[in-house]
C-alpha cells in the first residue's frame, strides 16, 4: 500500500524556520508530481508548492520567496524548507503524491504552528 509519511512539523516563533519531509513507501509506479498542501482551521485546503519529476515548481503567492520545495527522486521523498515563518502559516501540512497513472496519495498531515 502506498503511503506518504510527513515529518518535521512543530512549534516555531515567527521569523523562524522549519523543514518538512515526506517519504513515500510502498509499491508505486513512476511518481510524477509531489506537492505540499495546507489547511488552517475553518479554511479550505490549499496548494503551498508542488514540483514535477523534471524539477519544475509552482508556489502559492503567499509563500513565494520564503518556502522552497525540493525532491529526491531516488528516495521518493519531497521536502519543504520554510523560512521567515508567519503566524498565518499555521496549519496542518499535507503531502500529496501523484503517479504517472494519475493516482493521488495523501499523507496524514503534520501540524505547523507559528507563534507571534
C-alpha positions in Angstrom: 0.0 0.0 0.0 1.3 3.4 -1.0 1.6 5.8 1.9 3.3 9.2 2.0 4.5 10.0 5.6 5.3 13.5 6.6 7.7 14.6 9.3 9.2 17.8 10.6 6.3 19.8 11.8 6.2 21.6 15.1 6.0 24.9 17.0 8.2 27.8 16.0 8.3 31.5 16.6 7.5 34.0 13.9 10.6 34.5 11.7 11.8 31.0 12.4 12.3 28.1 10.0 11.1 24.5 9.7 11.8 21.8 7.2 9.2 19.3 6.3 9.9 15.9 4.7 7.6 13.4 3.1 8.8 9.9 2.2 6.6 7.7 0.1 6.6 3.9 0.9 5.0 1.1 -0.9 4.8 0.0 -4.5 4.2 2.9 -6.7 4.6 3.5 -10.4 6.7 6.4 -11.6 6.0 9.4 -9.4 5.1 12.5 -11.4 4.2 15.4 -9.2 4.9 15.8 -5.5 3.4 18.6 -3.5 2.5 20.2 -0.2 -0.9 21.5 0.7 -2.1 23.1 4.0 -5.4 23.5 5.8 -5.9 26.0 8.5 -8.9 25.8 10.9 -12.1 26.8 9.1 -10.4 27.2 5.8 -10.2 25.1 2.6 -7.1 23.0 1.9 -4.8 25.0 -0.4 -1.8 24.3 -2.5 1.5 25.5 -1.0 4.0 24.2 -3.5 4.5 21.4 -5.9 7.3 20.0 -8.0 7.3 17.8 -11.1 9.7 14.9 -11.8 11.6 17.2 -14.0 12.1 19.8 -11.3 9.5 22.4 -12.4 8.0 24.2 -9.4 4.9 26.1 -8.5 4.3 28.1 -5.4 1.4 29.9 -3.8 1.8 33.6 -3.9 1.7 33.8 -0.1 4.9 31.7 0.3 7.0 32.8 -2.7 10.5 33.8 -1.6 10.1 32.2 1.8 9.4 28.5 1.0 11.5 26.1 -1.2 10.3 22.8 -2.4 12.7 20.1 -3.5 12.7 16.3 -4.1 15.0 13.3 -4.1 13.6 11.0 -6.8 15.8 8.1 -5.7 14.2 8.2 -2.3 10.7 9.1 -3.4 10.9 12.0 -0.9 9.9 15.6 -1.1 11.0 18.4 1.2 9.6 21.8 2.1 12.0 24.3 3.5 10.0 27.1 5.3 11.8 30.3 6.2 10.6 33.6 7.7 7.5 31.8 9.0 4.5 33.9 9.9 1.5 33.2 12.2 -0.7 32.9 9.1 1.4 29.9 8.0 -0.1 27.9 10.9 -1.9 24.9 9.5 -1.8 21.2 9.0 0.5 20.5 6.1 -0.3 17.5 3.9 2.0 15.8 1.4 0.4 14.8 -2.0 2.0 12.4 -4.4 0.6 11.8 -8.0 1.9 8.9 -10.1 2.2 8.7 -13.8 -1.1 6.8 -14.0 -2.9 9.8 -12.3 -3.4 8.2 -8.9 -3.0 10.5 -6.0 -2.0 9.7 -2.5 -2.2 11.9 0.7 -0.2 11.8 3.9 -1.8 12.0 7.3 -0.7 15.6 7.8 1.8 17.3 10.1 0.9 20.3 12.3 2.9 23.5 11.9 2.2 26.2 14.5 3.9 29.7 14.3 3.6 31.8 17.4 3.7 35.6 17.2 
